[in-house]
Amino acid sequence: MSDTSARLLRLLSLLQTPREWPGSELAERLGVTDRTVRRDIERLRDLGYPVEATMGATGGYRLVAGAAMPPLLVDDEEAVAIAVGLRTAAGSAIAGIEEASVRALAKIEQVLPAKLRRRVRVLGAATVAPGTGANPVDPELLTALAAAVTNKERVRFAYEAADGSETRRNTEPAGLVPHKHRWYLVAFDLDRNDWRVFRADRIHRVHATGARFTPRDLPAANPAAYVTGERTDWRTPTLHFLVDIAAPAEAVIGRLGEGPGDVVPRGSNACALDMNRDDLPEWVAHRLLELGADIKVHSPAQLTDAIRTIRDRAARAIDGKS
């Protein structure tokens, strides 16, 4: 990089600090004359940076807000501080800030030198922030997924089901969605040839494959709408499961219901399973019975039939009849 280019970058970095910079102070910082500073200011203006000059004893130069944000120049310490702050904000309870924080963190960590990435991760590991949910997600995992979404890059990962079993998934990620203190990944599952919603706290060992993909049409207005069930396709038959369960919601969440709001509290010792899914009713029936709690099925009829089938099979096993 030429001396002039390096000096312009340094000048731009100084001007991004929100204050007035006297020309003499800029000249002293850069080790040049006042005349050189004036020429460099004109070069920045030619490049589209809105540098404003004010006259008088307290006047000087400052970078004002323009139509678009110019490239942000920060030093090593500032970059580490920003990245650590974004990692904390990624788990924030402030509505609307979580997703933006993860996107920004993905962009910053992609361009950080290796030594600075190590510093960010060490600081992140040593810093404990108050959690907003029972299933915290590692910001590094969110960053890797966000980078895959931005870069339109296929990712493989291990996914833990509600019963603790683990499967390998090969996906084309469409978006990360924070909802009700949880993170969800909306992605097209290549092995299952269909869209899926994955709870981020159950995703492990993310591997970016390097393979780029052309985004598919999502059967919803956007990933957030897909997570909340506002789908625009009905190619797969979907059943509405509505079941009263005599057990606290915290004992059911994680064992039944993958999406937000699938398990609804009904007091201190009761809840309801209320979800639209294309799961096999037999699988849901087994999961309900494994809870060891009294249940009352309202819908669908297929679930009632599945429970009767299990009951009859158990009766035959007890009676020794085929």
ABEGO torsion letter per residue (X at the ends): XBAAAAAAAAAAAAAABBBBBBAAAAAAAAGBBAAAAAAAAAAAAAAGBBBBBBBEAABEBBBBBBABBBBBBBBAAAAAAAAAAAAAAAABABBGAAAAAAAAAAAAAAABBAAAAAAAAAAAAABBBBBABABBBBAAAAAAAAAAAAAGBBBBBBBBBAAGBBBBBBBBBAEBBBBGGBBBBBBBBAAAGBBBBBBAAABBGBBBAGBBBBBBBBBBABAAAAAAGBBABAABBBBBBBBBBBBBAAAABGABEABBGABBBBEAABBBBBBBBABBAAAAAAAAAAAGBBBBBAOBAAAAAAAAAAAAAAAAAAAGBX
